[in-house]
């Protein structure tokens, strides 16, 4: 992979949709491959809550602005996939989706 890792860095990957059950809600995520974690951590940026990183994400024809969150157990980052995106793209728990993430 010969990408320059910086703001504007764009990665495309496939990942399975998984669920984290919170107190009252279920949250759905995909996990970025571990190979992207260190380069993302090295990009200079302002400190944000939960060490989140602002991104523009695309699945299918749907693009939205959100954040990715460090996931130590997974040695990478997790991207939340909100309900409106899952509905628009017909995504179900366990589906493998192609995702593009751009650091912003």
Order of alpha helices (4+ residues) and beta strands (2+ residues): beta-beta-beta-alpha-beta-beta-beta-alpha-beta
